[in-house]
Amino acid sequence: MAAEAQTAGSVAPRPRGASGTEGLSQREMDFPTVEDLRLRTRRRIPKFAFDFVAGGCGENLTVARNRAAFDAIEIVPRYGKGSLAVSTKVELFGQSYAAPLGMSPIGLGGIVWPRMEQHLARAAQAANVPYTLSTPASTAIETIGALAPDVFWFQLYAAPGDDFRISRDMMRRAERCGAKVLLVTIDTPVRAKRPQDMRNRLAVPFRPNLRTIFDIACHPAWLLEVARHGAPKCENFAAYAEAGASPDALAGLVQRELRGGFTWDAIRRLRDAWPRAMVVKGILDPRDAELALAAGADGIVVSNHGGRTFDGAPAAIDMLPAIKAVAGDATVLLDSGIRSGLDIVRTLALGAKAVMTGRPFLFGVGALGAPGGSHVLDILIEETRMAMGQIGASDLAEVAQAAVRHNNK
Ligand SMILES: Cc1cc2nc3c(=O)[nH]c(=O)nc-3n(C[C@H](O)[C@H](O)[C@H](O)COP(=O)(O)O)c2cc1C
């Protein structure tokens, strides 16, 4: 089905009868929304793993703020054009993609389901949408470069000890493996406090208590998969750790020292060292957007890290218009809270060129295993096309012209 999405860039929404369910697969009817996949994942994997990915930091206020902000955005539909042929095609940094939707970088996504990154990279390649590998991913750069040669983006955190040689080497590896875009994450200068992870004893080294052991035993499908493929580890650091470092030692190093706290000077250095498009991820203030562009970024990702770094942050979508106003010709992307095609259309109508999203893809694979990433793409792209057809926009340029009511304006 995801292969269809590649051509879906230019075809009309799938014809449906009045009930909207004719011709749907069992999977489409069982899991019609990202929320259905979230609920299925919650039942299918241990609580410590679900809480780690689904939750934010602090009291989850920013997570809730992201959702509430999207829900409050209205688009005034225009009619009279009949049933439109809709194109979701977008060009990002000189390359054409099937939809204005990329996969956000996720560290240790393998905790939800082993080989998470491979499953998602394959789905992204088949659908022709960007896949971003995170620095602390549980799959190596080289593996993803081979699986997703046309859609591979790489995300960079500052290396342990701010060792620029490690950053440079990772960038070289990503460049060799064909990464089109370097995403430099800036919104994690210090570690975030995540109380639910502490309560669940999710720390390095992992020391499960009796409750956690019982929790794991109650999820045999997950346990079997982990037994078959091994616990996730930060593959990209193996090359820089002391020879023979244990997975725990590696994870400890990453947890203690990996940061997304680059200075603007460091970003200028990265700019000089990276020959392709560079994007700064984690911008919420227009002044930081200006500094990122002045440091040589080709684009920015407006993001509050999905509410995982600062519980006092505004909803990313609420900051988009002010950032777009200072961005000039630079490419503005957004993530944090996207859960539907309607959210994608809302974001594009407020000025972003494309969106990214993280958790929906984790929930897809958590719920369905390998095919889960493609199913999420199908859901989000089909919903995007339906929303576009409804507001009278046949392409993304017309979505950008839509009348939006945001913050009661
Ligand atoms: C489990 C998890 C791990 C993440 N790891 C990273 C990471 O390694 N690097 C990064 O830049 N962002 C990371 N993020 C943030 C995502 O890239 C993205 O900004 C966020 O998930 C967007 O919000 P959404 O999940 O509501 O779509 C992570 C998010 C989650 C949920």
The ligand as an ORCA input file, in Angstrom:
! r2SCAN-3c Opt
* xyz 0 1
  C      11.224      8.242     22.017
  C      11.697      9.510     21.357
  C      13.045      9.682     21.096
  C      13.483     10.850     20.457
  N      14.818     10.960     20.136
  C      15.233     12.060     19.456
  C      16.586     12.156     19.015
  O      17.392     11.258     19.215
  N      16.962     13.277     18.365
  C      16.081     14.320     18.101
  O      16.460     15.321     17.499
  N      14.798     14.221     18.495
  C      14.347     13.126     19.138
  N      13.032     13.022     19.506
  C      12.096     14.096     19.131
  C      11.509     13.826     17.748
  O      12.480     13.924     16.750
  C      10.392     14.803     17.414
  O      10.848     16.118     17.591
  C       9.147     14.574     18.261
  O       8.894     13.208     18.418
  C       7.981     15.252     17.553
  O       6.818     15.119     18.281
  P       5.702     14.001     17.989
  O       6.249     12.720     18.511
  O       4.562     14.521     18.754
  O       5.474     13.956     16.498
  C      12.568     11.873     20.127
  C      11.200     11.684     20.393
  C      10.760     10.516     20.987
  C       9.283     10.330     21.205
*
